[in-house]
Amino acid sequence: MLCSIYKTNKKEGMYLFISRREDFSQIPETLLEMFGQPKLVVTMNLTEKRTLAFADTKKVLDNLTSEGFYLQMPPPPIDHLVEYKKWRDRNK
């Protein structure tokens, strides 16, 4: 499936996948307001065999088919103190 991926300048790591380039008609108005001005990153042929860095490809394809879009939220921030304590405890 051909899809276009847009980023926002409001939140690092948030991306909007849509099934038709420049067609935001399937996106709820409140989501568009929250997302801000979409900036095209890439248009690609998305297949189940393609791996995405921060999203499940099958879920993205399912949402594109059923909803017309997929919103990828940024990954949660890393708590470096917690990670350090885990590392320290493993290396005692």
C-alpha positions in Angstrom: 0.0 0.0 0.0 1.3 3.4 -0.9 1.3 5.8 2.1 2.7 9.2 2.9 4.3 9.9 6.3 4.2 13.4 7.8 6.0 14.8 10.9 5.0 17.7 13.1 7.1 20.4 14.6 5.1 20.3 17.8 6.3 17.0 19.2 9.6 15.2 18.3 9.0 11.6 17.1 5.3 12.0 16.3 4.3 11.0 12.7 1.1 10.7 10.8 0.7 8.0 8.2 -2.0 8.6 5.6 -3.1 6.5 2.7 -3.2 9.3 0.1 -0.7 12.1 -0.1 -2.1 15.5 1.0 -5.6 14.0 1.7 -6.3 14.8 5.3 -10.0 14.3 5.0 -10.0 11.1 7.2 -8.2 12.8 10.0 -10.4 14.1 12.9 -10.3 17.9 13.1 -9.1 17.8 16.8 -6.1 15.6 15.8 -5.2 17.9 13.0 -5.3 20.9 15.4 -3.1 19.0 17.9 -0.7 17.8 15.2 -0.2 21.2 13.7 1.1 21.8 10.1 2.1 18.4 8.6 5.4 18.3 6.8 5.9 15.5 4.3 8.8 13.2 5.2 8.4 10.4 2.7 6.0 8.5 0.5 6.6 4.8 0.4 5.1 1.5 -0.6 4.4 -0.1 2.8 4.1 -3.9 2.8 3.9 -6.3 5.7 7.5 -7.4 4.9 8.8 -3.9 5.5 10.0 -3.1 9.0 9.3 0.2 10.7 11.5 1.6 13.4 8.9 2.5 16.0 5.6 1.0 14.8 4.1 -2.4 14.0 3.8 -2.6 10.2 0.7 -4.8 10.3 -1.0 -2.4 12.8 -0.1 0.6 10.6 -1.5 -1.2 7.5 -4.7 -2.2 9.3 -5.3 1.4 10.5 -4.6 2.8 7.1 -7.2 0.5 5.6 -9.9 0.9 8.3 -9.3 4.5 9.5 -7.4 6.1 6.6 -4.5 7.1 8.9 -2.2 6.0 11.6 -0.7 8.2 14.3 2.7 7.2 15.6 3.4 8.6 19.0 7.0 9.2 20.2 8.6 6.5 22.3 8.5 7.2 26.0 11.6 9.1 27.4 14.4 7.0 28.8 14.9 7.4 32.6 18.7 7.3 32.6 18.8 7.0 36.4 16.6 3.9 36.4 18.7 2.4 33.6 21.9 3.1 35.5 20.6 1.5 38.6 19.6 -1.6 36.7 23.1 -1.7 35.1 24.8 -1.2 38.4 22.7 -4.0 40.1 23.6 -6.4 37.3 27.3 -5.6 37.5 27.8 -5.9 41.3 
